[in-house]
Amino acid sequence: MVTRHRTPTLHSGGMSRSDHQSATRCLRRQRQTAGLAAVRPDEQHRFCERGWRFDFAFTLAKVAVEVEGGVHDGATRGRHIRAAGFRADAKKYGRAAILGWIVLRVTSKDIADGSALADTISALEVRGAM
């Protein structure tokens, strides 16, 4: 009998869709645990005429959180570290800056250690949303 393994669907620069979803679920739980349930970001928010999206966007404060994949020791694959992906991200984040957004680029490790949430809170405080 042959066992077939499903190849994970890649999403967000080399992170499998399930890993990306797990990271975003974790960030949601942390936000709720920290008492920020009332401060709800839009997910997959389109922010400009190009149709680019942020993973999480606190639209009134113009604070966005991007969960970056393909970032780990020894990474050789992953959209965000290859030249074309890096250039596309640079254009996206440049456009976001021109439009006045604070964009926090975080990894699953940043989410796991709580620093992504701490940075999100700091950015919201800077913008007067907390």
C-alpha atoms as one frame of an Amber mdcrd trajectory, in Angstrom:
protein
   0.000   0.000   0.000   1.339   3.399  -0.991   0.832   6.253   1.430   0.548
   9.633  -0.177   1.568  12.687   1.733  -0.115  15.926   0.910   2.328  18.672
   0.030   1.539  21.731   2.133   0.203  24.717   0.235   2.718  27.529   0.450
   1.455  30.862   1.648   3.091  34.077   2.753   6.560  33.502   1.429   7.377
  29.874   1.985   5.421  29.251   5.179   2.840  26.544   4.669  -0.756  27.719
   4.781  -1.327  25.695   7.972   1.777  27.218   9.631   0.657  30.716   8.624
  -2.842  30.054   9.952  -1.396  28.676  13.182   0.763  31.790  13.639  -2.157
  34.124  13.009  -4.400  32.154  15.402  -1.712  32.433  18.066  -1.468  36.194
  17.555  -5.286  36.472  17.847  -5.256  34.496  21.124  -2.446  36.642  22.530
  -4.366  39.800  21.664  -7.472  38.511  23.445  -5.494  37.313  26.488  -3.860
  40.755  26.759  -7.306  42.355  26.989  -7.270  43.709  23.452 -10.324  41.837
  22.213 -12.112  45.156  21.586  -9.254  46.385  19.388  -9.960  44.184  16.376
  -7.877  44.323  13.242  -9.209  43.657   9.780  -7.679  40.521   8.311  -6.392
  40.441   4.740  -7.050  44.184   4.428  -6.485  45.716   0.974  -4.684  48.992
   1.532  -4.015  50.566  -1.848  -4.974  50.778  -5.495  -2.692  47.828  -6.321
  -4.802  45.552  -4.143  -1.926  44.599  -1.838  -3.056  43.151   1.483  -1.910
  43.206   5.068  -2.375  40.099   7.224  -3.754  42.303  10.015  -4.639  45.998
   9.779  -5.804  48.378  12.467  -7.205  50.699   9.830  -8.073  53.773  11.910
  -4.580  53.825  13.422  -2.935  52.777  10.143  -0.957  50.018  11.880  -0.430
  46.773   9.986   1.069  43.425  10.980   2.569  41.179   8.329   3.382  37.580
   9.292   6.452  36.777   7.220   7.207  33.234   6.165  10.372  31.613   4.878
  12.493  33.266   7.553  14.589  30.781   9.478  18.192  29.753   9.931  19.632
  28.337   6.753  16.633  29.347   4.642  17.284  29.063   0.933  13.696  28.966
  -0.229  10.847  31.192   0.629   9.402  34.088  -1.255  10.629  36.818   1.084
  14.307  35.906   0.781  14.487  35.384  -2.978  15.331  38.452  -5.048  11.994
  38.825  -6.850   9.963  38.353  -3.660  12.178  40.739  -1.731  11.792  43.414
  -4.431   8.002  42.967  -4.502   7.844  43.264  -0.712  10.009  46.400  -0.833
   7.545  48.014  -3.256   4.583  46.993  -1.108   6.086  48.301   2.125   7.339
  51.453   0.417   3.827  52.198  -0.828   2.447  51.538   2.642   4.928  54.045
   4.127   3.963  56.686   1.552   0.322  56.164   2.560   1.217  56.641   6.249
   1.124  53.051   7.519   3.291  51.614  10.289   4.029  48.071   9.074   5.312
  45.542  11.587   6.936  42.581   9.872   6.913  39.629  12.247   7.878  35.972
  12.120   6.262  33.000  13.815   9.113  33.154  16.347   8.214  36.793  17.164
   4.629  35.698  17.721   5.652  32.756  19.906   7.864  34.869  22.187   5.288
  37.661  22.515   7.388  40.376  20.902   4.992  40.731  17.954   2.138  41.558
  20.323   4.314  43.952  22.367   5.363  45.788  19.187   1.753  45.947  17.988
   0.663  47.497  21.280   3.537  50.008  21.108   2.599  51.022  17.562  -1.061
  51.436  18.532  -0.018  53.578  21.515   2.128  55.774  19.262  -0.900  56.316
  17.044  -3.140  57.068  20.033  -5.322  54.010  19.497  -4.756  52.564  22.974
